[in-house]
Structures are given as structure tokens and as C-alpha cells.
Amino acid sequence: MTSPGRKKILAIVLAGGEGKRLMPLTADRAKPAVPFGGIYRLIDFALSNVVNSGYLKVVVLTQYKSHSLDRHVTTTWRMSNLLGNYVTPVPAQQRVGKRWYLGSADAIFQSQNLLVDEQPDIVVVVGADHVYRMDFAQMVEAHVESGAGCTVAAIRQPISLADQFGVIDIDPQSPDRIRAFLEKPTDPIGLPDAPDQVLASMGNYVFNADALVDAVTRDAELERSKHDMGGDIVPWFVDRTESAVYDYKDNDVPGSTDRDRGYWRDVGTMRSYYDAHMDLVSPLPVFNLYNKDWPIFTSYGPHPPAKLVEGHTGGSVTTYNSILSPGVVVSGGSVSQSVLSPSVYVQEGAEVSDSVLMDGVRIGEGAIVRNAILDKGVVVPPGVRIGVDPEEDRERGFVVEDGLTVLAKQQQVPTSD
């Protein structure tokens, strides 16, 4: 059998997600373009995993409000043309009719010209809005050895949470084979080696290229199909007994530790997005941004180093358990348990705690920001309080959800009375 290293691989990143549950952060951008961790975009994690795995021919399928996503991909993810490598965004093109993508499977069906041009043996299909590290080369190797047409990456989850995921039921006699794909089951069977756990789909797949083309082409003809990779394509392979599962616990990423190995977060809700940030600023975070053996690549512009200085009247600076990105200036203010993105400015006497501030946010003198997420360009006037009184925040038109106050990109903040 041909070794995986000699297989011709094309990676497809599905990045058309709208991300309704992250509104208002997705009011002006696709979910994969949402900033994360100070200097990154969510898509940087998927793309970093792909290129660190050695796959340097990558297409990014986009659709919903894709301008900032397209700009980030084209300006950041540049490969050497000498070897024919590329990372390129591909918008919906209406190649098969006057319609946009109807689902993730339809996105691939409508983009088959990419496979025709590249002629890959294997296609790696990944989502664009999860935070994790994964070596896809190990999954491809397992896929080739299995002889399956489709392999689904799965992560172990408590059986009590099974009704929140697409769950993979494995054959006890052949633990790498999928017996059934269950959508949010209420009475699943636990794993043979862990009865209190189930395997949940991660939204990452490996396909034999010809089998993928066959599957999405057949699916496109089904009127009742939702044209979804997990909901329609994987069950088609399962019914044909051509599907395998890859257990994420077996993935050993260089530089990982027992603490962060197996970390995977779907940051699709405001609370999960916020909690993932609070993990980053904890003294010993589970997800390690500082793994130099498997870096997360990005670009954040020509910013100067972060700077902490006393205020204009001599006010002192207090900072702890926080991430300060390049270009941040804290002038006599207090920052704790927070993530500050590039060019954030905190003025004298201001207090920022348990918050996520995106690019260019300015906090005026004496202002207080707590338990908040402020999108790009928000200016908080002097003395204003955000995240202190939920009712006050609602009256000013801010989103208050699950104990958090969220402001949209460049949303106006009224001055205090």
C-alpha cells in the first residue's frame, strides 16, 4: 500500500459559518474570522493544524460576510509559489446554479473544480471555528491503514452530554469502525473501554477523493437532504460500511503535555468563547499558546511592544493574570483576568477585569469594565461603567447574556450622566 506521505493531499477548510450564537461578534464577520486570544482569528487554529501537519495545498470555502476573513487569509497565509503551495479563500461561485451553498456538503459539491484541478488522492476536510491542536498526518495514516472511504475524527465526551453532539456508535468487534452515526442521542451506549463516555464528532474528516466526489454528487440529488457533512455524508458512508473513526486521544502533537493533550473547544456560544479566554489568562492554562513545536500562526500588523506606564498624574499601573498584545498601552490603569488585543488603550484610573477587549478598544479615565466582551473600536468614555449593572447595560442597548455584557464592533457608548 502506498504510504500516506506519498499520497497527494488537498485540505479543505469549511469557513462559511454564520455563527448566530456569537452575535453581535458575528454581525459584521463570519464566525471563523472572530478574533481570539488577543492576536488570532479562530480560523488560524485550523489552518495552523493543517500546515503543521505538512499539508500545504489548502482551500478555504467562504460564504457569509467573508470580507474580513478573506482579507486575513490572503494577507497572512502566504505560501511559496515555487513549490506550488497555497492557502486560498474560495467564495461561493454559483457554479452549478443560481444558488449559494445549502450546507457544508453542498459547498464541496459546488467546488468540485478544485478537486479536478488538484487531482488529490485524499481530501482532508476540517471546520474553521474550533480551538485545538491536531496532527492530521496521523489521522491520514490511520485512514489509509483502515481501508475506509471516510474517517471521522472524534473526541471523548461524558455520556451525560451526548445529547449535545453527533455521537459515533462503534462496532465493539472492530473499534475503529462506525456502526451508526447518532444525532444528539438521548440513550447512547458508552464505549467498551469507558462506559461513561461517548465519541463525539469533531467536524474533521478524511476522505478518499473519488469517494468524496461520489458522495456529495449523490447527496446533491436528494431533495430532503440538508446537505451537511456530518448529518448526511457520514451516514451515507456508514450505511455502506465504508466509514472509520479516529479517536482524538491517539493524536500526539509535538510539544504537547499530559495537561493540554486532547484539548478541543467549540467556542460557538458567548459563554464558551469567554471561558476559553479565561483559561488562557489563568496561571496554568489548559491550552498552551507557547508550544513552539506546534505554533499557531497569524499576523497582527506592525504594532510596537506593549507598554505599562504611570498615568499623567502619576497614577500607578496594576496588571495580573492577563494577556497584553503588541500595541497595548496601560497608562495608570488596572487590568486583571483579561485579554487585551492589539492597540487597546487603558487610561488612568480605569479598571478592566474579567474581560476580553478587541483591537483598538479605548477605555477612558476612571471607567470600569467587568465581565465584558468589547468588539473592535469600542470607545468607553471617562467614568462609564460596563458590566457592573446588567439592567443599566440593557437600557443602553448592550447585549447581556449569561452574565456577560457584549458590545458590537464600534458600538457607541453613551457618556455617564
KOLKOLMI-114837 format. One record per residue (C-alpha): residue number from 1; x, y, z. Coordinates in steps of 0.001 Angstrom, whole numbers. Each point is the difference from the previous one (the first is absolute). Last residue first. Example, Ala and Ser with C-alpha at 12.3 -4.5 7.8 and 13.67 -1.06 7.14 Angstrom:
2
+-----+---------+---------+---------+
: seq :      c1 :      c2 :      c3 :
+-----+---------+---------+---------+
:   2 :   13670 :   -1060 :    7140 :
:   1 :   -1370 :   -3440 :     660 :
+-----+---------+---------+---------+
This chain:
417
+-----+---------+---------+---------+
: seq :      c1 :      c2 :      c3 :
+-----+---------+---------+---------+
: 417 :  -24785 :   61374 :   33455 :
: 416 :    2495 :   -2491 :   -1366 :
: 415 :     928 :     231 :   -3672 :
: 414 :   -1861 :   -2227 :   -2435 :
: 413 :    1994 :   -2867 :   -1578 :
: 412 :    -171 :    -280 :   -3783 :
: 411 :     574 :   -3399 :   -1518 :
: 410 :    3231 :    -135 :   -2018 :
: 409 :    -322 :   -3788 :    -420 :
: 408 :   -2726 :   -1334 :    2259 :
: 407 :     -46 :     224 :    3791 :
: 406 :    -480 :   -3025 :    2247 :
: 405 :    -899 :     -34 :    3696 :
: 404 :     392 :   -3420 :    1588 :
: 403 :   -1949 :   -1778 :    2744 :
: 402 :   -1579 :   -2492 :   -2375 :
: 401 :    -973 :    2660 :   -2519 :
: 400 :    -228 :    3776 :     126 :
: 399 :     172 :    1609 :   -3451 :
: 398 :     376 :    3754 :     285 :
: 397 :   -2794 :    2384 :    -942 :
: 396 :     578 :    2609 :    2719 :
: 395 :   -2987 :   -1251 :    1981 :
: 394 :    1469 :   -3499 :    -100 :
: 393 :    3250 :    1202 :    1580 :
: 392 :   -1817 :    1799 :    2814 :
: 391 :   -1964 :   -3160 :     680 :
: 390 :    3206 :   -2053 :      99 :
: 389 :    1707 :    2339 :    2517 :
: 388 :    3802 :    -322 :     229 :
: 387 :     755 :   -1355 :   -3471 :
: 386 :     799 :    3423 :   -1412 :
: 385 :     480 :    3104 :    2144 :
: 384 :     784 :    3416 :   -1499 :
: 383 :    2375 :    2358 :    1812 :
: 382 :    1844 :    1150 :   -3108 :
: 381 :   -1555 :   -1126 :   -3310 :
: 380 :     292 :   -3630 :   -1168 :
: 379 :    1049 :     -65 :   -3643 :
: 378 :    -756 :   -3213 :   -1927 :
: 377 :    2271 :    -421 :   -3024 :
: 376 :     -77 :   -3766 :    -234 :
: 375 :   -2361 :   -2040 :    2161 :
: 374 :    -388 :     382 :    3743 :
: 373 :    -620 :   -3180 :    1984 :
: 372 :    -955 :     646 :    3609 :
: 371 :     201 :   -1476 :    3477 :
: 370 :    1155 :    3357 :    1372 :
: 369 :     871 :    3360 :   -1572 :
: 368 :     333 :    3058 :    2249 :
: 367 :     831 :    3501 :   -1269 :
: 366 :    2157 :    2320 :    2096 :
: 365 :    1783 :    1458 :   -2991 :
: 364 :   -1202 :   -1344 :   -3340 :
: 363 :     310 :   -3541 :   -1314 :
: 362 :     916 :    -189 :   -3677 :
: 361 :    -560 :   -3100 :   -2124 :
: 360 :    2310 :    -105 :   -3034 :
: 359 :     -20 :   -3731 :    -562 :
: 358 :   -2142 :   -2135 :    2281 :
: 357 :    -568 :     181 :    3757 :
: 356 :    -856 :   -3208 :    1871 :
: 355 :    -998 :     430 :    3630 :
: 354 :     437 :   -1385 :    3505 :
: 353 :    1200 :    3395 :    1271 :
: 352 :     695 :    3425 :   -1492 :
: 351 :     259 :    2936 :    2393 :
: 350 :     695 :    3551 :   -1164 :
: 349 :    1851 :    2386 :    2304 :
: 348 :    2306 :    1207 :   -2743 :
: 347 :    -738 :   -1102 :   -3528 :
: 346 :    -194 :   -3453 :   -1587 :
: 345 :     917 :     -81 :   -3694 :
: 344 :    -483 :   -3121 :   -2154 :
: 343 :    2281 :      99 :   -3040 :
: 342 :     220 :   -3790 :    -449 :
: 341 :   -2361 :   -2213 :    2018 :
: 340 :    -388 :      90 :    3785 :
: 339 :    -990 :   -3243 :    1720 :
: 338 :   -1142 :     352 :    3598 :
: 337 :     380 :   -1508 :    3461 :
: 336 :    1219 :    3350 :    1363 :
: 335 :     758 :    3431 :   -1464 :
: 334 :     310 :    3168 :    2118 :
: 333 :     815 :    3411 :   -1446 :
: 332 :    2855 :    2479 :     261 :
: 331 :     656 :     -26 :   -3714 :
: 330 :    -558 :   -3464 :   -1440 :
: 329 :    1133 :      14 :   -3627 :
: 328 :    -526 :   -3012 :   -2270 :
: 327 :    1836 :      60 :   -3345 :
: 326 :    1019 :   -3633 :     170 :
: 325 :   -2451 :   -2160 :    1969 :
: 324 :    -417 :      37 :    3779 :
: 323 :   -1285 :   -3301 :    1384 :
: 322 :   -1093 :     148 :    3628 :
: 321 :     484 :   -1727 :    3345 :
: 320 :    1246 :    3221 :    1618 :
: 319 :     218 :    3719 :    -708 :
: 318 :     119 :    3064 :    2248 :
: 317 :    1340 :    3300 :   -1305 :
: 316 :     650 :    3010 :    2250 :
: 315 :   -1541 :    3452 :    -253 :
: 314 :    2629 :    2706 :    -412 :
: 313 :   -2291 :    2775 :   -1195 :
: 312 :     602 :    -821 :   -3676 :
: 311 :    -394 :   -3680 :     741 :
: 310 :    2835 :   -2392 :     777 :
: 309 :    1182 :   -2217 :   -2808 :
: 308 :    -561 :   -3535 :   -1320 :
: 307 :     909 :    -465 :   -3673 :
: 306 :    -676 :   -2804 :   -2466 :
: 305 :    2564 :    -211 :   -2789 :
: 304 :    -516 :    1973 :   -3228 :
: 303 :   -2575 :   -1137 :   -2563 :
: 302 :     727 :    -735 :   -3636 :
: 301 :   -2896 :   -2362 :    -724 :
: 300 :   -1615 :   -2930 :    1794 :
: 299 :     907 :   -2987 :   -2119 :
: 298 :    -742 :   -3620 :     892 :
: 297 :    1585 :   -3396 :     560 :
: 296 :    -777 :   -2314 :    2904 :
: 295 :    3241 :   -1787 :     727 :
: 294 :     444 :   -3784 :     339 :
: 293 :    3521 :    -507 :    1368 :
: 292 :       7 :    3480 :    1519 :
: 291 :   -2825 :    -879 :    2401 :
: 290 :    -566 :    3394 :    1640 :
: 289 :   -3751 :     320 :    -515 :
: 288 :    -532 :   -2881 :    2426 :
: 287 :   -3655 :    -928 :     426 :
: 286 :    -598 :   -1251 :    3540 :
: 285 :    1078 :    3293 :    1506 :
: 284 :    2303 :     105 :    3036 :
: 283 :    -147 :    3503 :    1511 :
: 282 :   -3396 :     635 :   -1643 :
: 281 :      -4 :    2488 :   -2875 :
: 280 :    -573 :   -2591 :   -2730 :
: 279 :   -2726 :   -1785 :    1972 :
: 278 :   -1900 :    3277 :     259 :
: 277 :     115 :     241 :   -3776 :
: 276 :   -1533 :   -3449 :    -410 :
: 275 :   -2679 :     984 :    2524 :
: 274 :    -956 :    3045 :   -2104 :
: 273 :    -472 :   -1988 :   -3203 :
: 272 :   -1864 :   -2716 :    1910 :
: 271 :   -2281 :    2642 :    1547 :
: 270 :    -623 :    1836 :   -3269 :
: 269 :    -865 :   -3213 :   -1771 :
: 268 :    1770 :   -1724 :   -2892 :
: 267 :    3383 :    -337 :    1661 :
: 266 :     214 :   -3716 :    -770 :
: 265 :    3001 :    -914 :    2064 :
: 264 :    2535 :   -2777 :    -410 :
: 263 :    2810 :    -908 :    2398 :
: 262 :    1105 :   -3635 :    -487 :
: 261 :    3541 :     557 :    1228 :
: 260 :      68 :    3160 :    2118 :
: 259 :     785 :   -1457 :    3401 :
: 258 :    1854 :   -3153 :   -1051 :
: 257 :    2297 :    2239 :   -2003 :
: 256 :     230 :    1001 :   -3647 :
: 255 :    3258 :    1016 :   -1659 :
: 254 :    -561 :   -2138 :   -3078 :
: 253 :   -3675 :    -973 :    -383 :
: 252 :    -913 :   -3549 :     992 :
: 251 :   -3397 :    -950 :   -1396 :
: 250 :   -1236 :   -3231 :    1591 :
: 249 :   -2428 :    1877 :    2265 :
: 248 :   -1640 :    1408 :   -3136 :
: 247 :   -1471 :   -3434 :    -786 :
: 246 :    -182 :    -458 :   -3774 :
: 245 :   -3205 :   -1634 :   -1204 :
: 244 :    -492 :   -2028 :   -3173 :
: 243 :   -2648 :     -16 :   -2704 :
: 242 :    -523 :   -2258 :   -3001 :
: 241 :   -2763 :   -2221 :    1376 :
: 240 :   -2305 :    1242 :   -2807 :
: 239 :   -2527 :    1306 :    2520 :
: 238 :    2865 :    1671 :    1870 :
: 237 :    1211 :    1728 :   -3176 :
: 236 :   -3470 :    1489 :    -551 :
: 235 :    -208 :     852 :    3717 :
: 234 :    3211 :    2082 :    -408 :
: 233 :   -1386 :    1954 :   -2958 :
: 232 :   -3383 :     956 :    1461 :
: 231 :     135 :    1381 :    3542 :
: 230 :    3714 :     450 :     399 :
: 229 :     794 :    1437 :   -3420 :
: 228 :   -3304 :    1863 :    -352 :
: 227 :   -2034 :     175 :   -3180 :
: 226 :   -3238 :     346 :    1961 :
: 225 :   -1339 :   -2845 :   -2110 :
: 224 :   -3697 :    -168 :    -843 :
: 223 :     469 :     908 :   -3660 :
: 222 :    2703 :   -2599 :    -608 :
: 221 :    1920 :     681 :   -3227 :
: 220 :    2776 :    1935 :    1725 :
: 219 :     613 :   -2997 :    2266 :
: 218 :     974 :   -2211 :   -2940 :
: 217 :    2585 :    2559 :   -1121 :
: 216 :    1232 :     507 :    3579 :
: 215 :     589 :   -3745 :     427 :
: 214 :    1621 :    -701 :   -3371 :
: 213 :    2393 :    2920 :     369 :
: 212 :     929 :   -1162 :    3502 :
: 211 :     591 :   -3592 :   -1182 :
: 210 :    2267 :    1214 :   -2792 :
: 209 :    2052 :    2102 :    2418 :
: 208 :     464 :   -2657 :    2657 :
: 207 :   -1248 :    1878 :    2987 :
: 206 :    1350 :    1345 :    3297 :
: 205 :   -2342 :    1849 :    2340 :
: 204 :     -93 :    2653 :    2718 :
: 203 :   -3321 :    1129 :    1526 :
: 202 :    1090 :   -1094 :    3475 :
: 201 :   -2533 :   -2861 :     183 :
: 200 :    -748 :   -1170 :    3514 :
: 199 :    1191 :   -3373 :    1310 :
: 198 :   -1823 :   -1024 :    3157 :
: 197 :    1074 :    -315 :    3639 :
: 196 :   -1231 :   -1555 :    3249 :
: 195 :     419 :   -3559 :   -1304 :
: 194 :    3737 :     596 :    -629 :
: 193 :    1840 :   -2925 :   -1624 :
: 192 :   -3053 :   -1311 :   -1860 :
: 191 :   -1265 :    3540 :    -626 :
: 190 :   -3361 :    1029 :    1405 :
: 189 :   -3314 :    -760 :   -1683 :
: 188 :   -2177 :    2978 :    -835 :
: 187 :   -3473 :     709 :    1427 :
: 186 :    -853 :    3637 :    -745 :
: 185 :    1775 :     199 :   -3363 :
: 184 :    1154 :    3353 :   -1450 :
: 183 :     315 :   -1237 :   -3606 :
: 182 :    1110 :   -3620 :     -18 :
: 181 :    2463 :   -1342 :   -2570 :
: 180 :    -118 :   -3786 :     -52 :
: 179 :    2383 :   -2968 :    -145 :
: 178 :    3149 :    2042 :    -521 :
: 177 :    3185 :   -2073 :    -261 :
: 176 :    3202 :     537 :    2000 :
: 175 :   -1281 :   -2061 :    2920 :
: 174 :    -524 :   -3124 :   -2159 :
: 173 :   -1707 :   -2631 :    2180 :
: 172 :   -1556 :    2689 :    2202 :
: 171 :   -1390 :    1701 :   -3164 :
: 170 :     -17 :    3707 :     702 :
: 169 :   -2901 :    2388 :     582 :
: 168 :    1115 :    3508 :    -904 :
: 167 :   -1903 :    2827 :    1652 :
: 166 :   -1002 :    3303 :   -1627 :
: 165 :       6 :    2198 :    3021 :
: 164 :   -2079 :    1714 :    2690 :
: 163 :   -2111 :   -3028 :     950 :
: 162 :    3200 :   -1860 :     867 :
: 161 :     769 :    2324 :    2905 :
: 160 :    -800 :   -2553 :    2740 :
: 159 :    2172 :   -2535 :   -1846 :
: 158 :    3012 :    2124 :     875 :
: 157 :    1977 :     916 :   -3141 :
: 156 :    2742 :   -1756 :   -1935 :
: 155 :    1074 :    1742 :   -3185 :
: 154 :    -607 :   -1257 :   -3498 :
: 153 :    1679 :     437 :   -3375 :
: 152 :   -2018 :   -1607 :   -2780 :
: 151 :    1564 :   -2219 :   -2656 :
: 150 :   -1562 :    -527 :   -3431 :
: 149 :     735 :   -2418 :   -2842 :
: 148 :    1330 :   -2612 :    2388 :
: 147 :    3134 :   -2089 :    -621 :
: 146 :     886 :     283 :    3684 :
: 145 :    3727 :     474 :    -656 :
: 144 :    -661 :    2995 :   -2241 :
: 143 :   -2218 :    1646 :    2625 :
: 142 :    2482 :    -650 :    2818 :
: 141 :    2726 :    1714 :   -2034 :
: 140 :   -2337 :    2883 :    -793 :
: 139 :    -754 :     403 :    3708 :
: 138 :    3691 :     119 :     863 :
: 137 :     568 :    2563 :   -2758 :
: 136 :   -2854 :    2051 :    1451 :
: 135 :    2113 :     992 :    2990 :
: 134 :   -2459 :    1781 :    2270 :
: 133 :      44 :    3070 :    2221 :
: 132 :   -3233 :    1575 :    1267 :
: 131 :   -2310 :    3015 :    -154 :
: 130 :   -2967 :    -545 :   -2322 :
: 129 :   -1400 :    2280 :   -2713 :
: 128 :    1312 :   -1059 :   -3375 :
: 127 :   -1280 :   -3523 :    -559 :
: 126 :    2151 :   -2576 :   -1709 :
: 125 :     -52 :   -2087 :   -3183 :
: 124 :    3131 :   -1974 :    -929 :
: 123 :    -272 :   -1258 :   -3575 :
: 122 :    2004 :   -3004 :   -1180 :
: 121 :    1291 :   -1038 :   -3409 :
: 120 :      43 :    3564 :   -1251 :
: 119 :    -617 :    1060 :   -3639 :
: 118 :     791 :    3692 :     591 :
: 117 :   -2055 :    1563 :   -2796 :
: 116 :   -2836 :   -2535 :     129 :
: 115 :     -71 :     257 :    3784 :
: 114 :    -365 :    3780 :    -153 :
: 113 :   -2603 :    -315 :   -2774 :
: 112 :   -2049 :   -1994 :    2507 :
: 111 :    -914 :    3233 :    1764 :
: 110 :   -3796 :    -219 :    -297 :
: 109 :      31 :   -3498 :    1495 :
: 108 :    2369 :    1134 :    2753 :
: 107 :   -2315 :    2828 :    1034 :
: 106 :   -2973 :   -2337 :    -409 :
: 105 :    1497 :   -2262 :    2659 :
: 104 :     409 :    2951 :    2378 :
: 103 :   -3550 :    1199 :    -520 :
: 102 :   -2276 :    1735 :   -2533 :
: 101 :    2852 :    1953 :   -1569 :
: 100 :   -1297 :    2900 :   -2100 :
:  99 :   -2409 :    -336 :   -2887 :
:  98 :    -242 :     902 :   -3662 :
:  97 :    1233 :   -3320 :   -1315 :
:  96 :    2912 :   -2409 :     -71 :
:  95 :    2919 :    2450 :      79 :
:  94 :   -1727 :    2439 :    2372 :
:  93 :    3389 :    1396 :    1058 :
:  92 :      22 :    -272 :    3808 :
:  91 :    3281 :    1541 :    1054 :
:  90 :    3383 :   -1757 :    -227 :
:  89 :    2656 :    1141 :    2465 :
:  88 :    3543 :   -1091 :    -878 :
:  87 :    2774 :   -1691 :    1900 :
:  86 :    2696 :    -965 :   -2488 :
:  85 :    2914 :   -2257 :    -850 :
:  84 :    1218 :    -454 :   -3566 :
:  83 :    3602 :    -573 :    1006 :
:  82 :    1281 :    3344 :   -1287 :
:  81 :   -3272 :    1709 :     916 :
:  80 :    1150 :     116 :    3612 :
:  79 :   -2929 :     385 :    2377 :
:  78 :   -1856 :    3071 :    1245 :
:  77 :   -2471 :    -319 :    2854 :
:  76 :     -76 :    3456 :    1557 :
:  75 :   -1137 :    2492 :   -2654 :
:  74 :   -2244 :   -2370 :   -1968 :
:  73 :   -1466 :   -1749 :    3041 :
:  72 :    -643 :    3200 :    1964 :
:  71 :   -1554 :    1784 :   -2975 :
:  70 :   -2264 :   -2938 :    -827 :
:  69 :   -1166 :    -187 :    3620 :
:  68 :    -579 :    3758 :     205 :
:  67 :   -2054 :    -125 :   -3207 :
:  66 :   -1880 :   -3254 :     636 :
:  65 :   -3398 :    1187 :    1072 :
:  64 :   -1330 :   -3589 :    -352 :
:  63 :    1522 :   -2034 :   -2869 :
:  62 :    3469 :   -1449 :     311 :
:  61 :    1701 :   -3244 :   -1072 :
:  60 :    3669 :      98 :    1012 :
:  59 :    2295 :   -1919 :   -2336 :
:  58 :    3278 :   -1525 :    1164 :
:  57 :    2998 :   -1456 :   -1779 :
:  56 :    2717 :      16 :    2652 :
:  55 :    -784 :   -3141 :    1977 :
:  54 :    2967 :    -714 :    2271 :
:  53 :   -1931 :    -576 :    3229 :
:  52 :    1215 :    3413 :    1178 :
:  51 :   -1777 :    1374 :   -3074 :
:  50 :   -3346 :   -1560 :     925 :
:  49 :     187 :     688 :    3725 :
:  48 :     953 :    3620 :    -637 :
:  47 :   -2933 :     373 :   -2389 :
:  46 :   -2483 :   -1349 :    2537 :
:  45 :    1367 :    2173 :    2811 :
:  44 :     310 :    3115 :   -2158 :
:  43 :   -3700 :    -265 :    -913 :
:  42 :    -965 :    1252 :    3450 :
:  41 :    1859 :    3273 :    -586 :
:  40 :    3115 :     709 :    2031 :
:  39 :    1688 :    2944 :    1725 :
:  38 :   -1769 :     377 :    3350 :
:  37 :   -1096 :   -3559 :     689 :
:  36 :   -2791 :     -73 :   -2545 :
:  35 :   -1307 :    2296 :   -2722 :
:  34 :   -3109 :   -1150 :   -1915 :
:  33 :     928 :    -757 :   -3622 :
:  32 :   -1139 :   -3642 :     179 :
:  31 :   -3463 :    1246 :    1084 :
:  30 :    -501 :    2126 :   -3105 :
:  29 :     138 :    3748 :     495 :
:  28 :   -2128 :    3117 :     600 :
:  27 :   -2759 :   -1260 :    2285 :
:  26 :    2185 :   -2926 :    1064 :
:  25 :    1152 :    1547 :    3287 :
:  24 :   -3610 :    1110 :     590 :
:  23 :    -848 :   -2884 :    -108 :
:  22 :    1994 :   -3070 :     968 :
:  21 :   -3002 :   -2341 :     -56 :
:  20 :    -653 :     905 :   -3636 :
:  19 :    3392 :   -1302 :   -1110 :
:  18 :    -398 :     535 :   -3750 :
:  17 :    2278 :   -2813 :   -1089 :
:  16 :    1562 :     145 :   -3458 :
:  15 :    3440 :   -1160 :    1064 :
:  14 :     223 :   -3663 :   -1013 :
:  13 :    3740 :    -604 :    -367 :
:  12 :     917 :   -2351 :   -2839 :
:  11 :    3396 :   -1681 :      46 :
:  10 :    1317 :   -1702 :   -3127 :
:   9 :    2360 :   -2944 :     374 :
:   8 :    1947 :   -1935 :   -2626 :
:   7 :    1008 :   -3238 :    1662 :
:   6 :    3701 :    -643 :     268 :
:   5 :     194 :     772 :    3716 :
:   4 :   -3004 :   -2227 :     605 :
:   3 :    2019 :   -3039 :   -1147 :
:   2 :   -1245 :   -1794 :   -3088 :
:   1 :   -1252 :   -3489 :     814 :
+-----+---------+---------+---------+
